[in-house]
Amino acid sequence: MAKRVQIVLKEDILSLGKDGDLVEVAPGYARNHLLPYGKAVPVTPAVLKQVEHRRAKQVEQEAALKQAALDFQTALVTIGRFTVKKQTGEDDVLFGTVTNGDVAEVIQEATKKEIDRRDITVPEIHRTGSFKVQVKLHSQVTAEINLEVTSY
């Protein structure tokens, strides 16, 4: 069996890994495909030092993003209740439903910060009343907000 060589990837490759990963591959694959096309570089002490520096920087950025998400979660909890106004018919039944886009607009109006509607989980809402809505702010941070649905 042939000896494997270590390389550092310069871009994401589906079957191998992500940018900056240290991987072992067959020598022919490295020599004929990865190195000539600039998708990887051979391992040297300087390259390893760069990889470690990049990882440390990435960990710092991730920690900063998580802290910002925690701060925004605190702000959402402090606000307490968000109100969505919808048109209703008899017995307080809504015409249509409350969507995650409606919730995103209400949060943006209150906080001046934009949230992607795909990160908001809204239960089935067909009547007026109070509901709990989940907002994913970060991969490890989720806020639960109170949503009040009223009629105009």
C-alpha positions as CSV (number, residue, x, y, z in Angstrom):
1,M,0.0,0.0,0.0
2,A,1.3,3.4,-0.9
3,K,2.4,6.0,1.6
4,R,0.0,8.8,2.3
5,V,1.0,12.5,2.2
6,Q,-0.2,15.4,4.4
7,I,-1.5,18.5,2.8
8,V,-3.4,21.6,3.9
9,L,-6.6,22.4,1.9
10,K,-7.0,25.9,0.4
11,E,-10.7,25.5,-0.3
12,D,-13.6,23.3,0.7
13,I,-13.5,19.9,-1.0
14,L,-16.6,17.8,-0.6
15,S,-15.0,14.4,0.0
16,L,-11.9,15.7,2.0
17,G,-12.7,18.6,4.2
18,K,-12.9,22.3,4.6
19,D,-10.6,25.2,3.9
20,G,-7.6,25.1,6.3
21,D,-8.0,21.4,7.2
22,L,-4.9,19.2,7.5
23,V,-5.7,15.9,5.6
24,E,-3.9,12.9,4.4
25,V,-4.3,11.8,0.8
26,A,-2.7,9.5,-1.7
27,P,0.5,11.0,-3.2
28,G,-0.9,10.8,-6.8
29,Y,-4.1,12.6,-5.9
30,A,-2.0,15.4,-4.3
31,R,0.6,15.6,-7.0
32,N,-1.8,15.3,-10.0
33,H,-4.9,17.1,-8.9
34,L,-4.8,19.1,-5.6
35,L,-1.4,20.8,-5.9
36,P,-1.4,21.8,-9.6
37,Y,-4.9,23.3,-9.4
38,G,-4.1,25.3,-6.2
39,K,-6.6,23.5,-4.1
40,A,-4.0,22.5,-1.5
41,V,-0.4,23.2,-0.3
42,P,2.2,20.8,1.0
43,V,2.7,20.7,4.8
44,T,5.6,22.8,6.1
45,P,6.2,24.2,9.6
46,A,5.3,27.7,8.3
47,V,2.0,26.4,6.8
48,L,1.1,24.6,10.1
49,K,1.8,27.9,12.0
50,Q,-0.6,29.7,9.6
51,V,-3.3,27.0,10.0
52,E,-3.0,27.3,13.8
53,H,-3.2,31.1,13.6
54,R,-6.3,30.9,11.4
55,R,-8.0,28.4,13.7
56,A,-7.4,30.6,16.7
57,K,-8.8,33.6,14.9
58,Q,-11.8,31.6,13.8
59,V,-12.5,30.5,17.4
60,E,-12.3,34.2,18.5
61,Q,-14.8,35.2,15.8
62,E,-17.2,32.4,16.7
63,A,-17.0,33.4,20.4
64,A,-17.8,37.1,19.4
65,L,-20.8,36.0,17.3
66,K,-22.1,33.8,20.1
67,Q,-21.7,36.7,22.6
68,A,-23.6,39.1,20.2
69,A,-26.4,36.5,19.9
70,L,-26.6,36.2,23.7
71,D,-26.8,40.0,24.0
72,F,-29.6,40.1,21.4
73,Q,-31.4,37.3,23.2
74,T,-31.3,39.4,26.4
75,A,-32.7,42.4,24.5
76,L,-35.5,40.3,23.1
77,V,-36.4,39.0,26.5
78,T,-36.2,42.5,27.9
79,I,-38.7,43.8,25.4
80,G,-41.0,41.0,26.5
81,R,-43.9,41.0,24.1
82,F,-44.3,41.7,20.4
83,T,-47.6,42.4,18.8
84,V,-48.8,41.4,15.4
85,K,-52.1,42.9,14.1
86,K,-54.1,40.9,11.6
87,Q,-57.6,41.1,10.1
88,T,-60.1,38.9,11.8
89,G,-63.5,37.6,11.2
90,E,-66.1,36.1,13.6
91,D,-65.0,34.5,16.9
92,D,-61.5,36.1,16.5
93,V,-60.5,33.8,13.7
94,L,-57.8,35.3,11.5
95,F,-58.0,35.7,7.7
96,G,-54.9,33.8,6.8
97,T,-52.3,33.0,9.4
98,V,-49.3,34.6,11.1
99,T,-46.1,33.8,9.3
100,N,-42.5,33.8,10.3
101,G,-42.1,36.8,7.9
102,D,-44.7,38.8,10.0
103,V,-42.8,38.0,13.1
104,A,-39.4,39.0,11.5
105,E,-41.0,42.4,10.5
106,V,-42.3,43.0,14.1
107,I,-38.9,42.2,15.6
108,Q,-37.1,44.4,13.1
109,E,-39.4,47.4,13.9
110,A,-38.9,47.0,17.6
111,T,-35.1,46.3,17.6
112,K,-33.9,47.9,14.4
113,K,-32.0,44.6,13.8
114,E,-32.8,42.3,10.9
115,I,-33.5,38.6,11.5
116,D,-33.8,36.0,8.8
117,R,-37.3,34.7,8.7
118,R,-36.1,31.2,8.2
119,D,-34.6,31.2,11.7
120,I,-38.0,31.8,13.2
121,T,-40.3,28.9,14.2
122,V,-44.0,30.0,14.5
123,P,-46.7,27.6,15.7
124,E,-49.9,27.3,13.7
125,I,-51.7,30.5,14.6
126,H,-55.3,30.9,13.3
127,R,-56.8,32.9,16.2
128,T,-56.0,36.0,18.2
129,G,-54.2,35.5,21.5
130,S,-50.7,34.9,23.0
131,F,-48.2,32.5,21.6
132,K,-44.6,31.4,22.1
133,V,-42.3,31.8,19.2
134,Q,-38.7,30.4,18.8
135,V,-36.0,32.6,17.3
136,K,-32.7,30.9,16.4
137,L,-30.0,33.6,16.8
138,H,-27.0,31.4,16.7
139,S,-26.3,27.7,16.3
140,Q,-26.2,27.4,20.1
141,V,-28.5,30.3,21.1
142,T,-32.3,30.3,20.8
143,A,-34.6,32.9,22.2
144,E,-38.3,32.3,23.0
145,I,-40.4,35.4,22.6
146,N,-44.0,36.2,23.5
147,L,-46.2,37.1,20.5
148,E,-49.5,38.8,20.9
149,V,-51.9,38.5,17.9
150,T,-54.6,41.1,17.9
151,S,-57.1,42.4,15.4
152,Y,-57.1,45.8,13.8
